[in-house]
Amino acid sequence: FLALLTIDESLTPLIINTNGTVAKYRIEILINYNLIETEKNLEVSAGKAKGFAQYEVGTSEISNEDTKKSMIKIATKNAIQLMTTKIQNDISNKNDN
């Protein structure tokens, strides 16, 4: 099999303080995927999967960066789990036909 993945990350402010600073962010990971069976050159599954996470901004830049990295991992894990479920469903449906 050949897996083609395009992964995009976006960071959206959810809560903006009156002074213009951001208090809370939402992270979105979008995975566009194509799974191809190489022997038959046949597309097995294709689609999009999204994962989300949110985090509140603290006073420490180091802590904020660590929290952001942790939330990116969580959002990515969620997107991968959804992608895996979709691929399994596509394979199951093709085997039923």
C-alpha positions in Angstrom: 0.0 0.0 0.0 1.0 3.6 -0.5 -0.4 6.3 1.8 -0.4 9.9 0.6 -1.0 12.4 3.4 -1.3 16.1 3.4 -1.4 17.6 6.9 -2.5 21.1 7.7 -2.5 22.8 11.1 -4.5 25.9 12.0 -4.6 27.9 15.2 -7.7 30.0 15.8 -8.1 32.4 18.7 -11.3 31.6 20.7 -11.1 34.1 23.5 -9.5 37.5 23.0 -9.0 39.8 26.0 -9.9 43.5 25.9 -6.2 44.4 25.5 -6.0 42.3 22.3 -4.1 39.4 23.7 -5.4 35.9 23.2 -6.6 33.9 26.2 -7.6 30.6 24.5 -6.8 28.9 21.2 -8.3 26.1 19.2 -5.9 23.9 17.2 -7.3 22.1 14.2 -5.3 19.3 12.4 -6.7 18.4 8.9 -5.4 15.3 7.2 -6.2 14.7 3.5 -5.4 11.1 2.7 -5.3 8.7 -0.2 -4.6 5.0 0.4 -3.5 3.1 -2.8 -3.0 -0.6 -3.3 0.2 -0.6 -5.3 -0.1 -4.0 -6.9 -3.4 -3.1 -8.6 -2.8 0.7 -8.6 -6.3 0.9 -7.0 -7.4 3.6 -4.6 -8.6 1.9 -1.5 -9.7 4.9 0.4 -9.5 8.7 0.2 -10.9 11.5 2.3 -10.4 14.0 5.1 -10.1 13.7 8.8 -10.0 16.5 11.4 -8.8 16.6 14.9 -9.3 19.4 17.4 -7.9 20.6 20.7 -8.0 23.7 22.8 -5.7 25.4 25.3 -5.7 28.4 27.5 -2.8 30.8 27.4 -0.8 31.2 30.6 1.8 33.7 31.7 4.9 31.7 30.8 6.0 31.5 27.2 7.8 28.2 27.9 4.6 26.7 29.4 2.5 28.0 26.6 4.7 26.4 24.0 4.8 23.1 25.9 1.0 23.2 26.2 0.6 24.0 22.5 2.8 21.1 21.5 0.9 18.8 23.7 -2.4 19.9 22.2 -1.1 19.5 18.7 -0.2 15.9 19.5 -3.8 15.3 20.9 -5.4 16.9 17.8 -3.2 14.9 15.5 -4.0 11.7 17.4 -7.7 12.4 17.1 -7.4 13.0 13.3 -5.4 9.8 12.8 -7.9 7.8 14.8 -10.7 9.2 12.6 -8.8 8.6 9.4 -8.1 5.0 10.5 -11.8 4.4 11.2 -12.7 5.8 7.8 -10.2 3.6 6.0 -11.4 0.5 7.9 -15.0 1.4 6.9 -14.0 1.9 3.2 -12.2 -1.5 3.1 -15.1 -3.3 4.9 -17.6 -1.8 2.4 -15.5 -2.8 -0.6 -15.1 -6.3 0.7 -18.9 -6.6 1.2 -19.5 -5.7 -2.5 
